[in-house]
Amino acid sequence: MIRPRHIPTLALTLAVASSAVGQIRPPYQRITAEEVIIVVDSIASAPSAVDEALAAHARYVEAIEASTATLRALRRWNYDHHVDLMYFRDPEALTDAQSALFFATEEKWQWGARRLERAFFDDLRQVAPHQGAAIDAFARAQRRRNIVDLYGMFYYQPVYVPLLDVVAFARDKIPQELRSPEVERVLLEYELAIDPLLMSIDNCRILGQRRWSRAYDAVKESSEGSPVVFDDVRRQHFAPFIGAFEDVGRVRAFESRALAQLASLLPQPFSEEIRAAHNSHLFDWIEQEGMALRQRMEAAISGDDLPEDTRARLEALNGRFLAERHRAMVSLVPQLGDLLGMDYLEGWYEELIRVWQMEQPGYVEYRPHEILQFEDDTRKWRERVREFERELNDLIGAAEEEIDQ
Amino acid sequence: VIRPAVSAIISVLVFVSARAAGQDRYSYNYPDARVTREDLEEFITEVAIHEEESTFIRSLYADLTNELKEGHQEYRNAVQRAGEAEQRWRRDHPESRNALADTGEDFGRAAAYYNWQRTYDALEARFLDDVEAVLSGAARDLWKVRRIDLHRRNLFRDMRSGTSWNSGRRSNMDLIAVVHDLQLSPEVMASLSELLEHYRAQMHEMIHDWRERSIDHTERMMAAFVPANLRGTPEGDARAARWNEIWDEWFTMGDAICDVNDEFIARFQAALPEADRTRFEEEISRLWFPSVFIPCPIELAIELLRQAPVGDDSRAAAESIWSDYREQRDQLRKRIVTISGQFETSQRMSDLQRQYRDMQDEYSRTGIWSNYDMPDDHPANPLFMESRRLAERAARNLRALFTDSEFAQLPLSVQLALEWWKE
């Protein structure tokens, strides 16, 4: 039933598409009608412009949806129609053709989606012919959303941490009156610097799925020979992935530089907030409970009818919590930084290939020691957060009883 | 992250098999009620009960969905705790590849699952009883029948969801639904009423028993699992024997349901007039081999081309290609159905399942899927390859109707449907 030849296809299918058949979770987010309205309102003077822009947007959405439905149907036929492992029906001669269809149609769909997006932005330029710069900025924002937010779709990452869209972050955190020309210049420089890198990462991601599939076959074939041949093949086939790693590293570097520049340009408390942003961003994804608890603590302390002694105890609890949170961050963020570092990623990546190359019994879940250590430390911190939460609940419960009496 | 973990691959296989069987999901895996809101609304409209009663029934349903969500969340929390415990265990036991395979330790995952299943069943049963208590007279009688029908539909769906839950027998379609979907004349329906009633009653009894024992079965199976540290010991041997007995017992129970369904298929065939019988048989074939009838790319392409802005000549040529292709495809489908039906005998499926179990058994010991010499001789394999070649030929012919520049003007969906064969 399960043969070694199934394993690369199934593992790839799982990793790339997150689901074997039928469903697509493309690394692609559509432009929404709300975004179109906001942008067109700000750039177009003619009252009919919004209607025209929305009509163009509707055409774009319809084409994306129709093509996604087609891709789904093709995938379902490609796999479900031909293979039924329950009944040992598995025409081996079809494996290559199935794999080719799976990856090639996905790739065609991705390129097609990009074409549709470009056509939509061209339509917008027709709607507001003198606002090219603003529409370009909108297109760049869409690219950032697709690549920066979805960086985790890179399936070869050992840990998932998204990049930070500094422009969106600044829009949320920096009040309009503080957005000086210098601040805007920093943001524009950042935008323009990362945009070509994002395009390169996007291309690599689209091409990468098929390339990975071919590379696996080549690596497998050549690994029966000497290790030198294997290395050559790996370098040849995986070079674009290494390039994408480097591009992601460069985007992270621009991200850090832009945040540092913004911090130096802004007064307190904004500069402090910006400085903390990057670390918090790294920390946020492991610390959801912590963030929620911090908000609850602050809300509890600011309660009007709180007995004074309870308020004092809450403040003490909050102080202890923040101190521990700080200590946890000081320990965890550098660990995470190391895990995201280029050297570590490349090492992990080579090890992964080595594990794959071993065929069986190499097909075991590969979690290097560093990742296990990090996950364990993160878990300990989360347990501490839950303990703090229990203390907070007890304090609030006692205070409520006191108020009731 | 790519983790070529065998467990992940197994999940994919189960998923693929479930999809291939035409089923979407196993109900315990989700916090959704098996009786859907649409089922309930359909019933409420059909019986035209009082506004107050229907409002109360909807509130009961809202309570059910909320409680199921809470129960499922508790289950997920328990699984997360188990995962954390396992991570800690793995840190302390770097030499072990799999705690379950080595020691039988599952960190409470199985118990959490059984608990969730029992919670689910209890909440669902309470809801069904509560609705029955609200109703009176004819509405109540109709609900009693409806809940039996829903139970049968949902159970058949679950039976198909996953390889480990049936022995490979395909006869688990709801015959009452099939007969209703045929939209037979009132006279024919009247002539079948006794047979339908008979089917409903007999099947209900069987599936009720199956359902009642399903959780106990998995619990007993888990208790009979043989980890590596018990291999070769008397306890390990006793467990292995028990493990096989439980599987045999389980498949026998499932097969008994299929036997009854088979028997009733024959009885419906005999009772239906000629024209209706053919339609009934076609529908049974479709449900028997759903993967054979999955819409093919050519079907998709022609539907899209009919809506696309193409010239009349191209349109006519496309219709002609479609008509030729459809004729050959339909003949091929009939051959696939016939040959697969002849091949997949109960005995063969039973033997294959036993081999599959041996393989699972070895996996549980070693953590490795061995390269078993499993049969690769399904006689439909060449026909499925023929099916693909046929579709590819038709797709190439359709694509040739357009120049490259015309093709570039077609919508993306049409382009995908016409060039899926091209790498």
Interface residues (C-beta under 8 A of the other chain):
Chain A: M1 I2 R3 P4 H6 I7 L10 A11 L12 T13 L14 A15 S19 A20 V21 G22 A63 A66 S67 A69 T70 L71 A73 L74 R76 W77 N78 Y79 D80 H81 H82 V83 D84 L85 M86 Y87 F88 R89 D90 P91 E92 A93 L94 A97 A100 L101 A104 T105 K108 W109 G112 A113 R115 L116 Y155 Y156 Q157 P158 V159 Y160 L352 V355 W356 Q360 P361 Y363 V364 E365 Y366 R367 L372 E375 D376 R379
Chain B: V1 I2 R3 P4 A5 V6 S7 A8 I9 S11 V12 L13 F15 V16 S17 R19 A20 A21 E84 Q87 R88 R90 R91 R97 T163 G168 S291 V292 I294 P295 C296 P297 L300 L304 S340 E344 M349 L352 Y356 M359 T366 G367 I368 W369 N371 Y372 M374 P375 D376 H378 A380 N381 P382 F384 M385 S387 R388 P411 L412 S413 V414 Q415 L416 A417 E419 W420 W421 K422 E423
